[in-house]
Amino acid sequence: TSCEVTDYPSPSTEDVYFILDEIKNYLSSDIQVRRGDVLAAWSGIRPLVLNPNKKDTQSIARNHIIHVSDSGLVTIG
């Protein structure tokens, strides 16, 4: 989705609670993670990586792409 681009993006309260809800899927049911357990949070704006062989925005990858150049530089987008 589109978002406002800022110099210092930060996660919203909804973002933090979304992650906390997702964590529950990977932890034992007897472990209760609460908002107070979050010591730090950060966010960024992830650009969509365009496939040069595709013509429309529906074909833009929404996952990570890893490219290793001939010189060994690793780019994760």
C-alpha positions in Angstrom: 0.0 0.0 0.0 1.1 3.6 -0.5 2.4 5.4 2.5 3.8 8.8 3.4 7.6 8.8 3.1 9.3 10.4 6.1 12.9 10.9 7.1 12.3 8.9 10.3 9.6 6.3 9.8 8.4 4.6 13.0 5.9 1.7 13.6 2.4 2.6 14.6 0.7 1.1 17.6 -1.3 -1.1 15.2 2.0 -2.3 13.6 3.4 -3.4 17.0 0.2 -5.2 18.0 0.1 -6.9 14.6 3.6 -8.3 15.2 2.7 -9.4 18.7 -0.3 -11.2 17.4 1.8 -13.0 14.8 4.4 -14.0 17.4 1.7 -16.0 19.1 1.7 -18.4 16.2 5.3 -19.4 16.9 5.4 -19.5 20.7 4.1 -22.0 23.1 0.6 -21.2 24.3 1.8 -20.8 27.9 4.1 -17.8 26.8 2.2 -14.5 26.9 3.9 -11.6 25.1 2.5 -8.2 26.0 3.1 -4.7 24.7 5.2 -4.0 27.8 7.7 -6.7 26.7 8.6 -4.7 23.6 11.8 -2.8 24.4 12.4 -1.2 21.0 10.7 -1.1 17.6 11.6 0.4 14.3 10.3 0.4 10.8 11.3 1.3 7.3 9.8 1.7 3.9 10.4 -1.3 1.7 10.4 -0.5 -2.0 8.9 -2.9 -4.4 11.4 -4.6 -6.6 10.4 -4.2 -10.3 10.9 -7.2 -12.6 12.2 -5.7 -15.9 10.5 -8.5 -17.8 7.0 -7.5 -16.6 5.0 -4.5 -17.7 2.4 -4.0 -15.0 2.5 -3.2 -11.3 0.7 -6.4 -10.3 3.8 -8.3 -11.3 6.0 -6.4 -8.9 7.6 -8.7 -6.4 6.3 -8.4 -2.9 9.0 -10.6 -1.4 12.7 -10.2 -0.9 15.1 -10.4 -3.8 18.8 -11.1 -3.2 21.3 -10.2 -5.8 25.0 -11.0 -5.6 27.1 -9.0 -8.0 30.2 -10.4 -9.8 32.3 -8.4 -7.2 30.5 -10.1 -4.3 28.3 -7.2 -3.3 25.1 -8.6 -1.8 22.0 -6.5 -2.3 18.8 -7.4 -0.5 15.7 -5.6 -1.8 
